Amino acid sequence: MANNFQPETKFTLSSLRRVSDLEKESLMMLYQPILGPTAVSLYLTLEGLETRLRGDSISFGELLRTTRLMKSEFVVALDRLEGIGLINTFQRLAIGEGYDFHLNLEPSLSRDEFLKNEPLATLLLIEMGQEYFSLMVDLTKPYEMEGIGFLEVTKSFYEVFGTPISQVHKEDLEKAMRLANPTGRGLNLQTTPFDFRIFRDVLLKETGLQLETEEQEKVLILAATYGLNEFSFVERLKAVVETGDTHIPFDKLREVLEQNENFR
């Protein structure tokens, strides 16, 4: 939002839910080393205000008095929160509606999600060093029951629900993923950690295939569904590419991915 407001400018707040204790821990231990304490404090202040305001507006001047921040400090903190994905800012196009901005607070990623996000994990490593980063990785490891005399007997998704869904309802699977992650929300081509510049280079070098712009959403859906990054996606793809292919054979790739998932 930069400097596009005055102290008398009003805004409203919204959030999906209250910040949980685990999310506060994530904010302090993972986000704060990157954002700094001012931005994290501002986020938690806004979260508290959202509950109190219940849809009513408040001026930026009131917010600055509450936080004791200078306007320049506030702008930097808000920019950082927007850039890292914790706040979405919307400006009203029509004037005279009672408020000019709306801030939507997004929940922080869990520790595991954060460390699997390549840009965020890299920033944390740069800011805090390998020792701190390794400690965070150790804390995300699941509790190992098998090492203390237990054998895991949990049934898999396909043992319980039968035939892999995508083999019977391919169109419904893709429709569900699109509806759950519409462009501009979850699977945003502009903000996703999946780097298409890297992917295109690796794809062309390893397989000789081209990627069309309209195929990017399909790539994102498969990557999100099966936990693939730019390199692992290409590695799986190499198993199904045949001589003469010029574009990604999505149906064949999906079948291979489902088989791998089924026999985990």
C-alpha positions in Angstrom: 0.0 0.0 0.0 3.1 2.2 0.4 2.3 5.8 1.3 -1.2 5.9 -0.2 -3.0 7.0 2.9 -3.4 9.8 5.4 -4.0 9.7 9.2 -7.7 10.4 8.7 -8.0 7.6 6.1 -10.3 4.8 7.4 -10.0 1.1 6.9 -11.8 -2.1 7.9 -10.3 -5.5 8.9 -11.2 -9.2 8.3 -9.6 -12.5 9.1 -10.6 -16.1 8.5 -10.1 -17.0 12.2 -8.3 -16.1 15.4 -4.5 -16.7 15.5 -3.9 -20.0 17.3 -1.1 -20.6 19.8 0.8 -22.7 17.2 0.5 -19.9 14.7 1.8 -17.4 17.2 4.8 -19.7 17.8 5.4 -19.8 14.0 5.1 -16.0 13.8 7.7 -15.5 16.6 10.2 -18.3 15.6 10.0 -18.2 11.8 8.4 -15.0 10.5 9.9 -12.6 13.0 13.6 -13.2 12.0 12.6 -12.2 8.5 10.0 -9.5 9.1 11.4 -8.0 12.3 9.5 -7.4 15.6 7.7 -4.3 14.4 5.8 -6.1 11.6 4.9 -9.1 13.8 3.6 -6.8 16.6 1.6 -4.9 14.0 0.0 -8.1 12.7 -1.0 -9.2 16.2 -2.4 -5.7 17.0 -4.5 -5.8 13.8 -5.7 -9.3 14.7 -6.8 -8.1 18.1 -8.5 -5.0 16.5 -10.4 -7.2 14.0 -12.1 -9.0 16.8 -12.9 -5.8 18.7 -14.1 -3.8 15.6 -16.5 -6.4 14.3 -16.6 -4.8 10.8 -16.5 -1.2 11.9 -13.9 1.1 10.4 -10.9 2.8 12.2 -8.6 5.5 10.9 -4.9 4.9 10.3 -4.2 7.8 12.7 -5.9 5.9 15.5 -3.9 2.8 14.6 -0.6 4.8 14.7 -1.5 6.1 18.1 -2.3 2.6 19.4 0.9 1.1 18.1 3.1 4.2 18.8 4.6 3.8 15.3 5.7 6.6 13.0 4.1 6.6 9.6 7.3 5.5 7.9 7.7 2.6 10.3 4.1 1.5 9.7 4.5 1.6 6.0 7.6 -0.6 6.1 6.0 -3.0 8.4 2.8 -3.3 6.4 4.8 -3.7 3.1 6.6 -6.6 4.7 3.4 -8.2 5.9 1.9 -7.9 2.5 5.0 -9.2 0.7 5.2 -12.3 2.9 1.5 -13.1 2.5 0.1 -12.3 5.9 -2.0 -9.3 4.8 -3.9 -8.6 1.6 -4.8 -4.9 1.1 -7.7 -3.7 -1.0 -8.4 -0.1 -1.9 -12.0 1.1 -2.5 -12.5 2.4 -6.0 -15.5 4.6 -5.2 -15.0 7.5 -2.9 -17.3 8.4 -0.1 -18.3 5.0 1.1 -17.2 5.5 4.7 -13.7 3.8 4.4 -11.0 3.6 1.7 -9.1 0.5 2.5 -9.8 -3.1 3.6 -7.0 -5.3 5.2 -7.6 -9.0 5.1 -5.4 -10.9 7.6 -4.1 -14.3 6.4 -3.1 -17.1 8.9 0.6 -17.8 9.1 2.0 -21.1 7.7 2.7 -23.9 10.1 6.4 -24.7 10.9 6.3 -27.6 8.5 4.6 -25.6 5.7 7.0 -22.7 6.2 10.1 -24.8 5.9 8.8 -26.4 2.7 8.2 -23.0 1.1 11.5 -22.4 -0.8 11.6 -18.6 -0.7 10.7 -18.4 3.0 13.0 -21.2 4.0 15.9 -19.6 2.1 15.3 -16.2 3.7 15.3 -17.8 7.2 18.5 -19.6 6.5 20.2 -16.3 5.3 18.9 -14.3 8.3 19.5 -16.9 11.1 22.2 -19.2 9.9 22.4 -23.0 9.6 22.4 -23.8 13.3 19.0 -22.1 14.0 17.6 -23.4 10.7 18.6 -27.0 11.6 16.9 -26.6 15.0 13.7 -25.6 13.3 13.9 -28.6 11.0 14.4 -30.9 13.9 11.4 -29.5 15.6 9.2 -30.3 12.6 10.1 -34.0 12.5 7.2 -36.3 13.4 7.2 -38.2 16.6 8.9 -41.6 15.8 6.8 -44.3 17.5 8.5 -47.1 15.6 11.8 -46.4 17.3 10.2 -47.2 20.8 8.6 -50.6 20.1 5.7 -49.7 17.9 4.8 -50.6 14.3 2.7 -48.2 12.3 -0.5 -49.9 11.0 -2.4 -46.9 9.8 -4.5 -47.6 6.8 -3.8 -45.5 3.7 -6.4 -43.4 1.9 -6.8 -46.0 -0.9 -7.1 -48.9 1.5 -10.1 -47.2 3.0 -11.7 -45.5 0.0 -10.7 -47.9 -2.8 -9.8 -47.0 -6.4 -7.8 -43.8 -6.7 -10.3 -41.0 -7.3 -8.5 -39.6 -10.3 -8.7 -42.9 -12.2 -12.5 -42.7 -12.1 -13.2 -39.0 -11.8 -10.4 -37.2 -13.5 -12.5 -34.2 -14.5 -14.0 -33.9 -11.0 -10.6 -34.0 -9.4 -9.3 -31.2 -11.5 -12.5 -29.2 -11.0 -12.2 -29.7 -7.2 -8.6 -28.5 -7.2 -9.5 -25.4 -9.3 -12.4 -24.5 -7.1 -10.4 -25.1 -3.9 -7.5 -23.0 -5.3 -8.9 -20.5 -7.8 -6.4 -18.2 -9.5 -5.8 -15.2 -7.3 -6.1 -17.3 -4.1 -4.2 -20.6 -3.4 -2.7 -21.4 -6.7 -1.8 -18.0 -7.9 0.5 -18.0 -10.9 2.1 -14.8 -9.8 2.8 -15.7 -6.1 3.2 -19.5 -6.0 6.5 -20.8 -4.8 6.6 -23.0 -8.0 9.0 -21.1 -10.2 8.0 -21.5 -13.8 11.2 -19.9 -15.1 13.2 -22.7 -13.5 10.7 -25.3 -14.5 10.7 -24.3 -18.2 14.5 -24.4 -18.3 14.7 -27.8 -16.6 11.8 -29.2 -18.6 13.4 -28.2 -22.0 16.8 -29.4 -21.0 15.8 -32.8 -19.6 12.8 -33.7 -21.8 12.8 -31.3 -24.8 9.2 -30.5 -24.0 7.6 -27.0 -24.3 5.2 -25.5 -21.7 2.3 -23.4 -22.9 0.9 -20.6 -20.7 -2.5 -22.3 -20.6 -0.9 -25.5 -19.2 0.5 -23.7 -16.1 -2.6 -24.2 -14.0 -2.6 -28.0 -14.7 1.1 -28.1 -13.6 0.3 -26.2 -10.4 -2.6 -28.5 -9.6 -0.5 -31.6 -10.0 2.4 -30.1 -8.1 0.1 -29.1 -5.2 -1.7 -32.4 -5.1 1.4 -34.6 -5.1 3.9 -32.3 -3.4 6.2 -31.8 -6.3 8.7 -29.0 -6.9 10.2 -27.9 -10.2 12.8 -30.6 -10.3 10.8 -33.6 -8.9 8.0 -32.8 -11.3 10.4 -33.1 -14.3 11.9 -36.3 -12.8 8.5 -37.9 -12.6 7.7 -36.7 -16.1 10.7 -38.3 -17.6 9.2 -41.7 -16.9 6.2 -41.1 -19.2 7.6 -39.0 -22.0 7.8 -40.8 -25.3 9.6 -40.0 -28.5 7.6 -37.5 -30.5 6.0 -35.8 -27.5 6.2 -32.0 -27.7 4.0 -31.2 -24.6 3.4 -32.7 -21.2 1.3 -35.8 -21.4 -0.9 -34.9 -18.4 -3.1 -38.0 -18.4 -0.1 -40.5 -18.4 1.7 -38.4 -15.8 -1.3 -38.4 -13.5 -1.6 -42.2 -13.8 2.0 -42.7 -12.7 1.6 -40.2 -9.8 -1.5 -42.0 -8.6 0.3 -45.4 -8.8 3.1 -44.1 -6.7 0.7 -42.6 -4.2 -1.2 -45.8 -4.0 1.8 -47.9 -3.1 3.4 -45.7 -0.5 
